[in-house]
Amino acid sequence: MPPSAITTIDVTAARRRGIIVITTPDVLTDTTSDFAWALLMATARRVVEADKFLRAGRRRGPEFRLLLGSDIHGKILGVICFGRIGRAVARPAFGFWMRALYHDTTPADGSVERELNATFTDKTALLRESDFVTLHCLLTAKTRHLIDESCLNSTKKNAFLINAARGPILDEEPLVRALKENWIAGAGLDVYKEEPRMHRDLLSLEDVVLAPHIANASTTTRLNMAMLAVNNCLAVLEGRAPLTPVT
């Protein structure tokens, strides 16, 4: 199963019954990073709105203010949680001439910071300075509603928030208010607090791009996930330790 599914399985109860729970890490890291960037770019450049505009037959000649978006190059990328996926998201930032900030419980090694041109900072400073804030945390008691009303109030008014991690990390109620009242410029979401349901007001907002939890949905990655799951099963059936158990 993908790591995001761990929160829906009672691992302790499974262990009591002798059930081995496995996950499929690593094989989806780069694909999830790709999709975080897809959300970021689609949100900033209003790609979904532009698609709807044309499909509605609203073609017209050049207009100075038509679907004005925000630049990505030269801006500041803020990565909250700097694990495998967070680091993969930071890597392309240099190609856009972006400066990358990151926040985690502890700083990364200096060699990693130099490789990714990323600077450690506290959450408050990251939210205050970043033009794009992207979330890549595991869901724990400490990260639930990590981004709440006070956080959304402290971001730049022209900032975009991207969540391709876990839905409950972001409190959806103040997010809706932030979008309606222009506390932030927009959001790109692949996950939701109570999937498959989402806050109904999100559906009516133009400045949010919504996806149905498909960050790892590439043909190659889904095949690799399936093969890793099969290899885990074979290992257990043959009396060997599982390759990627939940610990």
C-alpha positions in Angstrom: 0.0 0.0 0.0 1.2 3.6 -0.5 2.4 5.4 2.6 -0.7 7.6 2.7 -2.8 4.6 3.4 -1.0 3.8 6.7 -3.3 6.3 8.5 -6.4 4.2 7.6 -5.0 0.9 9.0 -4.8 0.1 12.7 -1.2 -1.3 12.5 -1.2 -2.2 16.2 -4.4 -4.3 15.8 -3.0 -5.9 12.7 0.2 -6.9 14.6 -1.9 -8.5 17.4 -3.5 -10.7 14.8 -0.2 -11.6 13.1 -1.0 -9.5 10.0 2.1 -8.0 8.4 1.5 -4.5 7.0 3.8 -3.2 4.3 4.2 0.1 2.5 5.6 1.1 -0.9 8.1 3.9 -0.2 10.7 5.4 -2.6 9.1 4.2 -5.8 6.6 7.0 -5.7 8.9 9.8 -4.5 9.7 11.5 -7.8 6.2 11.0 -9.3 4.6 12.7 -6.3 7.2 15.5 -6.6 6.3 15.9 -10.3 2.6 16.2 -9.4 3.3 18.8 -6.7 5.0 20.9 -9.4 2.0 20.3 -11.7 -0.3 21.7 -9.1 2.0 24.6 -8.4 2.3 25.6 -12.0 -1.4 25.0 -12.9 -2.4 27.1 -9.9 0.0 30.0 -10.5 -0.7 30.2 -14.2 -4.5 29.5 -14.0 -4.3 26.6 -16.4 -7.6 25.0 -15.3 -9.4 28.3 -15.6 -8.0 28.8 -19.1 -9.1 25.3 -20.1 -12.6 26.0 -18.9 -12.7 29.4 -20.5 -12.0 27.9 -24.0 -14.3 24.9 -23.5 -17.1 27.3 -22.7 -16.6 28.9 -26.1 -15.4 32.2 -24.7 -12.6 32.8 -27.2 -11.6 36.3 -27.9 -8.7 38.3 -29.1 -5.7 39.4 -27.0 -6.8 41.2 -23.8 -4.2 42.7 -21.4 -5.7 41.4 -18.2 -7.1 38.1 -19.5 -6.3 35.2 -17.1 -3.3 37.0 -15.6 -1.3 34.6 -13.5 1.8 34.7 -11.3 5.4 34.0 -12.4 7.2 31.0 -10.9 10.8 31.8 -12.0 12.8 33.9 -9.5 10.3 33.3 -6.6 10.8 31.7 -3.2 9.7 28.1 -2.7 8.9 27.0 0.8 9.0 23.3 1.6 7.4 22.2 4.8 8.9 18.8 5.8 12.2 17.9 4.1 12.0 14.1 3.7 12.3 12.1 0.5 9.5 13.9 -1.3 10.2 17.4 0.1 13.8 17.1 -1.1 12.6 15.9 -4.5 10.3 18.9 -4.8 13.2 21.3 -3.9 15.5 19.8 -6.5 13.9 21.4 -9.6 13.6 24.9 -8.0 17.1 25.9 -9.1 16.0 25.4 -12.7 13.4 28.1 -12.2 15.9 30.4 -10.5 14.0 30.0 -7.3 15.4 30.2 -3.8 14.3 27.3 -1.7 13.5 27.5 2.0 12.6 24.5 4.1 11.3 23.7 7.6 11.5 20.4 9.4 12.1 19.2 13.0 15.8 19.2 12.4 18.0 20.7 9.7 19.3 18.5 6.9 23.0 17.8 6.4 25.0 20.7 5.0 25.8 18.6 1.9 22.1 18.1 1.2 21.4 21.8 1.6 24.3 22.7 -0.8 23.1 20.1 -3.3 19.6 21.4 -3.3 20.4 25.1 -2.7 18.0 25.0 0.2 18.1 27.0 3.4 16.7 25.8 6.8 14.3 28.2 8.6 11.5 28.2 11.1 7.9 27.8 10.0 6.9 31.4 10.7 9.7 32.8 8.5 9.0 30.3 5.8 5.4 31.2 5.6 6.2 35.0 5.7 8.8 34.9 2.9 7.7 32.1 0.5 5.7 32.7 -2.7 4.9 29.0 -2.9 4.4 26.8 0.2 4.3 23.1 -0.4 3.5 20.5 2.2 5.2 17.1 2.4 4.6 15.8 6.0 3.6 12.5 7.4 0.3 12.7 9.2 0.8 12.5 13.0 -0.8 14.0 16.0 1.8 16.8 15.7 1.2 17.6 12.1 -2.6 17.5 12.1 -3.7 21.0 11.3 -0.1 22.0 11.1 -1.3 24.7 8.7 -4.1 26.4 10.5 -5.8 29.8 10.5 -2.9 31.7 12.1 -0.5 30.2 9.5 -2.7 31.2 6.6 -3.0 34.7 8.0 0.8 35.0 8.2 1.5 34.1 4.5 2.0 36.6 1.7 -1.2 37.8 0.1 0.2 36.6 -3.2 1.4 33.2 -2.0 0.1 29.8 -3.2 -0.3 26.8 -1.0 0.2 23.2 -2.4 -0.8 20.1 -0.5 0.0 16.7 -2.1 0.8 15.1 1.3 -2.0 14.3 3.7 -5.3 16.1 3.9 -5.6 16.8 7.6 -2.3 18.6 7.7 -4.2 21.5 6.3 -7.3 22.8 8.1 -9.8 23.2 5.3 -12.2 25.5 7.0 -9.8 28.5 7.4 -8.3 27.6 3.9 -11.7 28.3 2.4 -12.0 31.6 4.2 -8.4 32.4 3.2 -9.3 31.9 -0.5 -12.6 33.7 -0.3 -11.1 36.7 1.6 -7.8 36.8 -0.4 -5.5 36.0 2.5 -3.6 33.9 -0.1 -3.6 34.0 -3.9 -4.6 30.3 -4.5 -4.1 26.7 -3.6 -3.5 23.4 -5.3 -4.9 20.3 -3.5 -4.6 16.6 -4.1 -5.6 15.5 -0.7 -8.5 16.4 1.7 -9.3 16.2 5.4 -12.1 13.6 5.0 -11.4 11.9 1.7 -13.2 11.3 -0.6 -15.3 14.1 0.7 -14.0 17.7 0.7 -15.2 21.0 2.0 -18.0 21.8 -0.4 -17.1 25.4 -0.8 -13.8 24.4 -2.5 -15.8 23.3 -5.5 -17.1 26.8 -6.2 -13.7 28.6 -6.0 -11.8 29.5 -9.1 -8.5 30.1 -7.3 -8.0 26.5 -6.2 -6.9 23.5 -8.4 -8.4 20.2 -7.2 -7.3 16.7 -7.9 -8.6 13.3 -6.6 -5.5 12.1 -4.8 -3.6 11.1 -7.9 0.0 12.3 -7.1 1.4 8.9 -7.6 -0.9 8.0 -10.5 1.6 7.4 -13.3 1.7 4.1 -15.2 5.3 3.3 -14.3 4.9 4.3 -10.6 1.7 2.3 -10.1 3.3 -0.7 -11.7 6.4 -0.4 -9.5 4.1 -0.1 -6.4 2.3 -3.2 -7.4 5.5 -5.1 -8.0 6.9 -4.1 -4.7 3.7 -5.2 -3.0 3.9 -8.6 -4.8 7.6 -9.0 -3.8 6.7 -8.3 -0.2 4.0 -11.0 -0.3 6.4 -13.5 -1.9 9.0 -12.8 0.7 6.6 -13.4 3.6 5.2 -16.6 2.0 8.7 -17.9 1.5 9.5 -17.3 5.2 11.6 -14.3 4.7 11.3 -10.8 6.2 9.1 -8.4 4.3 11.0 -5.9 2.2 9.3 -2.7 3.3 7.3 -3.4 6.5 5.5 -0.6 8.5 7.6 -0.2 11.6 
